[in-house]
Amino acid sequence: MVSQLRFRHDEDKRTCSFPGAGTMTAQRMFQHDKFQIQMMTMAKVSITLLAAVLAASPALAQTPGAATSATTPGSPPPPALGPRAGQAMLALSAQFAGNRKPIRSGLVWRVLSESFDGSPPRIVARSNEAEPSFALDPGIYLLHAAYGFASATKRITLGAQGLSDKLSISAGALSLAGSIGETPIAPAQLNFSVFVPLQGNSEGRLVASNVKSGELIRLPEGTYHIVSTYGDSNAIQRSDVRVESGQVTQATLHHRAAQVTLKLVAGPGGEAFAGTAFSVLTPGGDVIREAIGAFPQVILSEGDYVLIARQEGQVFSRDFKVEAGRDRDIEVIAR
């Protein structure tokens, strides 16, 4: 269990670490009272219909005359085009719901026109800018701002005089890492999955998988369950982490594992036999890992194991122990 929790606060960042055996630090998301995405009830447009339109949006052709705003990384945003005759300007921005600080990156905006004939809303403008402006015909529109896995939606009426509006998004960000004791684990050897706990099930709903160390995951505010896999065997750690609105939470999962190199040799320190088939088992006989080669490397959780080596119809075995942070060779003597 978690024995200690340390926090360091910066203006927009929180760092947390859960030291201790079998303990870690992690990622998470959705369907929970505090981290369900809240979308305003909109007249004549159901949430289901809006979600379907947004899901299909990459395939939708841009409507002729619709306003768009996009930037190329590293280049300044293009100047806003003035409205044509009969159009008005719509200026948008977003803020974190918790501390009301402006969101300056990571936003995806969509503006949809509301129809009154039962047809789906139509995307008329989109942008990846933090504060986009659009020239649109006066009318009723749906604003949708996505910040990673979090979002906010609002229904507005654009008049001839124009409008400036701001959306609040209850979201933060999560960055994950792993370590053995105080030694960081190489990002290439780690893989994270983020879940939203549901009614006693810590892995109730998968939010993100194949997340790498240092990757920034934008999530609705709430508590998430993180699963960290070190290597591709049984070195797995789990923990719960909370994401606060407007903050970046840095979480480190502490693994108790080591990397072992398997060898079949004629004598201690001898040359390894090529083409050997290895099986790593628990003392109870459950197969943890199988590999073929002269000296395959396997990452294993701390504990006791049985190693079986097969070479040219002969079978050899030995017991061995894995200690956290102690990488070493495991030799099976062919005799």
Buried (B, 14 or more C-beta within 10 A) or exposed (E): EBEEEEEEEEEEBBBBBBBEEBBBBBBBBBBBEEBEBBBEEBEEBEEEBBBEBBEEBEEEEEEEEBBBBEBEEEEEBEEBBEBEEEBBBBBBBBBBBBEEEEBEEBBBBBBBBBEEEEEBBBBBBBBBBBBBBBBBBBEBBBBBBBBBBBBBBBBBEBEEEBBEBBBBBBBBBBBBBBBBEEEEBEBEBBBBBBBBBBEEEBBBBBBBEEBEBEBBBBBBBBBBBBBBBBBEBBBBBBBBBBBBBBBBBBBBBBBBBBBBBBBBBEEEEEEBBEEBBBBBBEEEEEEBBEBEBBBBEBBBBBBEBBBBBBBEEEEBEEEBEBEBBEBEEBBBBBE
